[in-house]
Amino acid sequence: MSRPLQLTLAILKPDITANPSVLKNVWTRILENGLYFVSSKHMHLSSDEAEEFYAEHRGKFFQNRLVNFMSSGPVWCHILCGDDVIGRWRRMLGPTKVLKTVYDEPESIRGSYGLTDTRNCAHGSDSDATAKREVGFFFPEFDFEKWYKEEHQLFQRDLVEFDPHLLQHIAMPDIHP
């Protein structure tokens, strides 16, 4: 049996969410790269929620700007899964420093759509531990153990179908490849 699939959090920030054609392009890139949408939420963070999520940046020069931006409009939050999904999603994003990314990785999501280091389109967890904490912040109802016990194997065997209305893959245990 192959190694377990990994889960991560992806946030599509207000600058992307405000532009439907760019948003659709990013979702298409995710699907074309073989990543699965386990769950999706469209939400508007309050300043307090944004500050809590970015608490690790408290006291840094950019923290206030980041909190204001993240609470300036709706975001899309996704639990993504796939083989090495953390690394793959972060490579798709490109580096956080947009000016450098535009020149070094222009085909990345941030290279294509990023405006500044704060308005850099999207977020991706940097480790399994961070992913678990961040998914818990946005999806408190999501149970990692239950998902790995009940649905992981179906995703691993590609026994899922994408539902574009829910913007997530649905496990289809009755499908036989």
ZIBELJO-V554394 format. One record per helix or strand. SS is the DSSP state (helix for helix, strand for strand). FROM is the first residue (numbers start at 1). LEN is the number of residues. Records with the same first field share a line. If there is no record, write none. Layout:
SS = FROM-LEN, FROM-LEN
This chain:
strand = 6-7, 36-8, 75-8, 122-3, 160-4, 168-4
helix = 14-4, 20-13, 47-7, 55-3, 63-8, 85-9, 98-7, 109-5, 128-11, 144-7, 152-5
